[in-house]
Amino acid sequence: MGAVDPRRRVPRTDVVLADPRVAAAVDVWGRERVKAAVVGAQRRARAGEIDPAEVPAAAVASLPAGLPRQVVNATGVVLHTNLGRAALGAPAVEAVVAAAGHTDVELDLRTGRRARRGRDALETLAAAVPAAGAVHVVNNGAAALVLAATALAAGREIVVSRGELVEIGDGFRLPDLLVSTGARLREVGTTNRTSVADYAAAVGPQTGFVLKVHPSNFVVSGFTASVPVADLAPLGVPVVVDIGSGLLAPDPVLPAEPDAASALRAGAALVTASGDKLLGGPQAGLLLGSAEVVERLRRHPLARALRVDKLTLAALAATLRDPATPTRQALRADPARLRARAGRLRDRLVADGCPAEVEECGSVVGGGGAPGVELPSWAVALPERFAEPLRVGDPPVLGRVVRGRLLLDLRCVPEATDDTLRDAVTRVAG
Ligand SMILES: *Cc1c(COP(=O)(O)O)cnc(C)c1O
């Protein structure tokens, strides 16, 4: 008895076209285009590259992505930039849907007059960080820095440590971003050590502000020294702190991660942060600081170009009001519970004839947050060959390959998604 000839099991074109997923794609892309995709997927199945059962999913996956697809994040990276960083919580999703129509984003319904755009989000943000005299929101963390540099230091100097001139990913470098605003960088100290005296010697009439940047994505260890915000505040110029990840207050789970409230209490004139990192909200740039500085930024002509969308404002307001976000839950996931879930999944997968095992692993925060921190976690381990079919499946499942095996880390997978995950794996194994 030889192996089954895969050609005989490849589904016929009309059968594949009748699959509901494929039929839905026909509505978007038209019959001819989808048919070509089906033929391509059938060819791959005949070549043994994919399982015949995967032909409908593979055909749909090979079409241009008409819409962003929801994926299962089993990578163990809580804030995965390629997967859209933070997943919004249910209240934020509801707020986005409600705001998608006409809304009172810039109107006071009681008086019928124009009101401050996005005041719900701004008031909630201000209330969350009482140390801030005023707050403002722009498109993302980089936009917050650009606005600060343009409004406070164009044609002047930004004093910054050589140890904090970081690249934030995809080739974007903060020093280039800052210089693009017309500010000059006045670099002080060395890669590993910078002292207050270094800053003091550089500060003068040309100084727009002193900048402190959270060194995302890396840690310096060994013979190192950096200057805390409290020691920079007395230099007599504004101190701007780019905390990056966006904790509003200290978080005991990530004790080394900087937060906005502490930086402001230490004397920062302005703090910039991302909304879609540790805050767990939509992409946004948060600016918190003294009323005088924030007002200068808000009134700068560039502020209009960085204005944030009504959907973002809605999601941000809802996130701030209900901080039990998926990001927070992932960070706080109890390893014992993750282990129990991995065990249950493994048992059911093995019962279905799938070679699954339970494996201890380590998750990371990602998005530049808490570099060097590993969160103890548990995964379902599968043979590496599962990685591609799971990625192109429906829903797409993303794990990480470690030493020839695919780990599905459960830390960032909501427990309610366990059955979906199991079904996806079973389909691939079948
Ligand atoms: C992520 C990050 C930025 C950029 O923020 P975006 O919201 O991605 O634009 C800037 N500075 C630091 C320190 C960061 O970690």
Ligand as a Chemical Component Dictionary entry (heavy atoms), coordinates in Angstrom:
data_LIG
# 
_chem_comp.id                   LIG 
_chem_comp.type                 NON-POLYMER 
_chem_comp.pdbx_formal_charge   0 
_chem_comp.three_letter_code    LIG 
# 
loop_
_chem_comp_atom.comp_id 
_chem_comp_atom.atom_id 
_chem_comp_atom.alt_atom_id 
_chem_comp_atom.type_symbol 
_chem_comp_atom.charge 
_chem_comp_atom.model_Cartn_x 
_chem_comp_atom.model_Cartn_y 
_chem_comp_atom.model_Cartn_z 
_chem_comp_atom.pdbx_ordinal 
LIG C1 C1 C 0 7.874  53.685 20.750 1  
LIG C2 C2 C 0 8.703  54.841 21.115 2  
LIG C3 C3 C 0 8.604  56.041 20.401 3  
LIG C4 C4 C 0 7.700  56.191 19.202 4  
LIG O1 O1 O 0 6.362  56.124 19.553 5  
LIG P1 P1 P 0 5.277  55.739 18.432 6  
LIG O2 O2 O 0 3.975  55.795 19.164 7  
LIG O3 O3 O 0 5.640  54.416 17.919 8  
LIG O4 O4 O 0 5.375  56.801 17.392 9  
LIG C5 C5 C 0 9.383  57.098 20.793 10 
LIG N1 N1 N 0 10.210 57.010 21.845 11 
LIG C6 C6 C 0 10.322 55.871 22.559 12 
LIG C7 C7 C 0 11.250 55.828 23.719 13 
LIG C8 C8 C 0 9.573  54.751 22.229 14 
LIG O5 O5 O 0 9.686  53.614 22.934 15 
# 
loop_
_chem_comp_bond.comp_id 
_chem_comp_bond.atom_id_1 
_chem_comp_bond.atom_id_2 
_chem_comp_bond.value_order 
_chem_comp_bond.pdbx_ordinal 
LIG C1 C2 SING 1  
LIG C2 C3 SING 2  
LIG C2 C8 DOUB 3  
LIG C3 C4 SING 4  
LIG C3 C5 DOUB 5  
LIG C4 O1 SING 6  
LIG O1 P1 SING 7  
LIG P1 O2 DOUB 8  
LIG P1 O3 SING 9  
LIG P1 O4 SING 10 
LIG C5 N1 SING 11 
LIG N1 C6 DOUB 12 
LIG C6 C7 SING 13 
LIG C6 C8 SING 14 
LIG C8 O5 SING 15 
# 
